[in-house]
């Protein structure tokens, strides 16, 4: 059997679950395909996959901060109303708990921020930490194929 190592191309089903439940779950649909080490999974999650055999099905309990790092207070920032309008839909009113996608400066990708507060002037306080940062994570995986 083939063993997962850095650079392996994988087909797998996986579920990431935090204290509030599932964040990602591919078991109900198509399996994911990815290259280990390409940044598609966090380093803490990828480390769990190293050494697994093709066909393995297992669950890992990751301590708070291992999967997605510790919460960083510097990742909580106010964004001016004008910038929020330029980067998003100016007609959409934001509310606490909304997750907003922002384009990266090069326009090739995006990143997300969760709304913590909306100021009276229209500025929005966003949390750009990963939703599972600083939390314990349960990682269930079924390695279907390894190349």
C-alpha positions as CSV (number, residue, x, y, z in Angstrom):
1,X,0.0,0.0,0.0
2,X,1.1,3.6,-0.7
3,X,1.8,5.8,2.3
4,X,1.1,9.6,2.5
5,X,4.2,11.7,2.5
6,X,5.0,15.3,1.8
7,X,4.1,16.1,-1.9
8,X,1.7,13.2,-2.2
9,X,-1.4,13.8,-4.4
10,X,-4.4,12.6,-2.3
11,X,-8.0,11.8,-2.8
12,X,-9.8,11.8,0.5
13,X,-12.9,12.5,2.4
14,X,-12.5,14.6,5.5
15,X,-14.4,16.4,8.2
16,X,-13.1,19.3,10.4
17,X,-15.2,19.9,13.4
18,X,-14.9,22.5,16.1
19,X,-16.8,23.0,19.4
20,X,-19.9,24.3,17.4
21,X,-19.9,21.4,14.9
22,X,-18.8,20.8,11.3
23,X,-16.9,23.4,9.4
24,X,-16.0,21.3,6.4
25,X,-17.4,17.9,5.6
26,X,-16.8,16.1,2.3
27,X,-18.3,12.7,3.4
28,X,-21.7,13.7,2.0
29,X,-20.4,14.6,-1.4
30,X,-17.5,14.3,-3.7
31,X,-14.1,13.5,-2.2
32,X,-11.4,16.2,-2.1
33,X,-8.2,16.1,-4.1
34,X,-5.2,17.9,-3.0
35,X,-1.4,17.9,-2.9
36,X,0.1,17.6,0.6
37,X,2.3,20.6,1.3
38,X,0.6,22.9,-1.2
39,X,-1.2,24.9,1.6
40,X,-4.7,23.6,0.9
41,X,-4.8,22.3,4.5
42,X,-3.2,23.9,7.5
43,X,0.2,22.5,8.5
44,X,-1.3,21.1,11.8
45,X,-3.9,19.1,9.8
46,X,-1.5,18.0,7.1
47,X,0.9,16.6,9.8
48,X,-1.9,14.2,10.8
49,X,-1.9,12.7,7.3
50,X,1.8,12.0,7.1
51,X,2.4,8.2,7.3
52,X,-1.2,7.1,6.8
53,X,-1.8,4.2,4.4
54,X,-4.0,4.4,1.4
55,X,-7.5,3.2,2.6
56,X,-6.9,4.4,6.2
57,X,-9.9,5.9,8.0
58,X,-9.1,7.6,11.3
59,X,-9.9,10.5,13.6
60,X,-7.6,12.9,15.3
61,X,-8.3,15.2,18.2
62,X,-6.2,18.3,17.9
63,X,-5.5,20.5,20.9
64,X,-6.6,24.2,20.8
65,X,-4.4,26.1,18.4
66,X,-2.8,23.1,16.7
67,X,-5.0,23.0,13.6
68,X,-5.3,26.7,12.8
69,X,-3.0,28.5,15.3
70,X,-3.9,30.7,18.2
71,X,-6.3,33.6,17.9
72,X,-4.4,36.8,17.0
73,X,-5.9,40.0,18.4
74,X,-4.2,41.9,15.6
75,X,-6.4,40.1,13.1
76,X,-9.4,41.9,14.5
77,X,-9.6,45.3,12.6
78,X,-12.0,48.1,11.9
79,X,-12.6,48.6,8.1
80,X,-13.8,52.0,7.0
81,X,-17.3,52.2,5.5
82,X,-15.9,53.5,2.2
83,X,-13.5,50.6,1.8
84,X,-16.2,48.1,2.7
85,X,-18.4,49.6,0.0
86,X,-15.5,49.4,-2.6
87,X,-14.6,45.8,-1.8
88,X,-18.2,44.4,-1.3
89,X,-21.7,45.2,-2.4
90,X,-22.5,48.7,-1.1
91,X,-26.2,47.8,-0.9
92,X,-25.7,44.9,1.5
93,X,-26.1,45.8,5.1
94,X,-23.7,43.7,7.3
95,X,-24.7,42.2,10.6
96,X,-22.8,40.5,13.4
97,X,-21.9,37.0,12.4
98,X,-21.8,37.6,8.6
99,X,-18.8,36.3,6.8
100,X,-17.5,38.6,4.0
101,X,-15.1,37.7,1.3
102,X,-12.5,40.2,0.3
103,X,-10.2,40.0,-2.8
104,X,-6.4,39.8,-2.2
105,X,-4.4,42.8,-3.4
106,X,-3.4,40.8,-6.5
107,X,-7.0,39.9,-7.3
108,X,-6.1,36.2,-7.7
109,X,-7.7,34.9,-4.5
110,X,-9.8,36.0,-1.5
111,X,-9.9,35.9,2.2
112,X,-12.7,36.1,4.7
113,X,-13.6,38.2,7.7
114,X,-16.4,37.6,10.2
115,X,-18.4,40.7,11.2
116,X,-18.1,41.4,15.0
117,X,-19.7,44.9,15.0
118,X,-21.1,47.5,12.7
119,X,-20.4,51.1,13.8
120,X,-22.9,54.0,13.5
121,X,-20.6,55.5,10.8
122,X,-20.8,52.3,8.7
123,X,-17.4,51.1,9.6
124,X,-17.2,47.4,10.3
125,X,-15.2,45.5,12.9
126,X,-14.0,42.3,11.3
127,X,-12.3,39.2,12.7
128,X,-9.9,37.8,10.1
129,X,-8.8,34.9,12.2
130,X,-9.7,31.4,11.0
131,X,-13.0,30.4,12.6
132,X,-11.3,27.5,14.4
133,X,-8.2,29.5,15.5
134,X,-7.4,28.8,19.2
135,X,-10.0,26.0,19.4
136,X,-9.8,22.2,19.7
137,X,-10.5,20.5,16.4
138,X,-11.7,17.0,15.5
139,X,-10.3,15.9,12.2
140,X,-11.8,12.7,10.6
141,X,-10.3,11.4,7.4
142,X,-10.6,8.6,4.9
143,X,-7.6,8.4,2.6
144,X,-9.1,7.0,-0.7
145,X,-6.0,7.3,-2.9
146,X,-2.4,8.3,-2.7
147,X,-0.2,9.1,-5.8
